[in-house]
Each structure stands twice: as structure tokens, then as C-alpha cells.
């Protein structure tokens, strides 16, 4: 039986030009495709984000003059894109962490109903 790619489920945010450059969009697409195919990404492309939740990670995209972050969760049946934002400091902003937790909580609740 052939493996099927996991779908991407976007809770918020998008990867478009502008503000992403074409190069950053292509890199993002390649990395998301790898995730869909079941590959495990690690640094420098991705790192775990246990502060947000189990199976949550931060995809790291370096663009010309910005650092983009895509928060995602690996579910059994999908790759859930939780947030997309430009990261300006070393630490992930607390409001981004809180926003991601809230979105995931709502997503999980809606799926149970």
C-alpha cells in the first residue's frame, strides 16, 4: 500500500509574496512537503516547541531581511499550521505562544464535536 502525504491544515497565516520573497516561499514549500511525506526535520530548519504543546515545532525560514517562523504540529492525520509570523528577537514572543495554544485548543475542541 502506498503512503499518502498528510494534508496541511492552516489555522492562520499564509506564505505569500510579499512579504515572503519567492526564494523563501520555495524553501518553505520544500520543507512543508518533506513534513507531509513523514520526514522529521531538525535544526537548522526546525526545532521542537514544547512550550506550545506536544508534537509542536517551529519551522525556521531565513529570508533576505527577516526571520520567519511557522508554528506547526504533527498530528497522526495532518500537519497543522498554527501560526506564521516574523520573528525579530531571539526568544519567541509570549503572545505568539499564547495565540498558538488558543488556536490549537479551539481546533482540538472543534474536532471532538
N, C-alpha and C positions, 0 to 999 in steps of 0.2 A: 504494500500500500504506500502511495506517495505521501510525503509530508506536505501539509498545506501551510502556507505562510499565515501567521497570525495577522488579523486586521489591525489597523491603527484606529483607536478611538480617541478623538480630540475633545477634551473637556473645555479647553480655552486656548486662545492664541493661534498663531499661524506663522508659517515660514514663507514670506513673500518678499518681492523686491519692489521698492525699498521697504523696510530698512535693511534686510539681508542683501548682501551682494550675490551675484549669480554663483560665484565660487563657493560661498558659504551655503547657499541653497543646495548645490550639488553635493557638497560634503555631508550636509545634514541628511539628504535623501539616501546617500550610500549607507550611512550609519543606521538610519531607521530601517532600511531594507535588511541589513545584517541582523538587527534585532528581530524583525519579522520572521526571519529564517531560522531563529533559535540560537544565533551566535551570542556568546557572552562577551560584552565589551568591558575593557578596563582602562586604567589611566594610560595615556593622557586624554582619551576620548570620553570616558565615563567613570563616575565614582558612585558608590552607594550613598544613599541619603536616609539613614535610619531615623534621623530627627523628624522626617516626614512620615515614614511608615515602612512596614515590611515590603520587601521587593521594590522599593523606590530607589531611583537613581537620578543622577544629574548628567545629562549629555552636555559636553563642553565643546562649543564651537567658537573658534578664534576667527574673527572677521577682520577686515582691514584696520578699523579703529575701535572695535568693540568686542567684548566677550559676551557671547550669547549662551544662555542656559536653557535647556529644555528638560523639565522635570517629567519623568515618566515612571510608570510602574509596570512590571512584567506580571501579567495575570496568566492563568492557565490558558485562556482562550483569546487573549488580545494584548496588545501593547497600548497602555492607556497614557496618552499625552495630557499631562495635568496643567502645565503652565509653560509659557515661553517668555523670557524676559532678558534684558540686557543687564549684565552684572558689572557693577562699577567698583566694587570693593572686594577684598579677599574673602570676606565672610558672606554667606547667603543671608540676605535681609530677613529679619524675623517676620515681617509682614508677608513675604513670599512663602515662607514655611507655613504660616497660619492659613494663608489663602489656599495652598495646596492641600492641607489637611481638611479644610472645609469642603473643597471640591470633591475630594475622594470620599469623604463621609457621605455627602449627598449622592454621589454616583453609586456607592455601595448600597445605600438605603433604597434608591430608586430601582436598583436591580433585584432587590429582595421582594419588592411589591408586585 
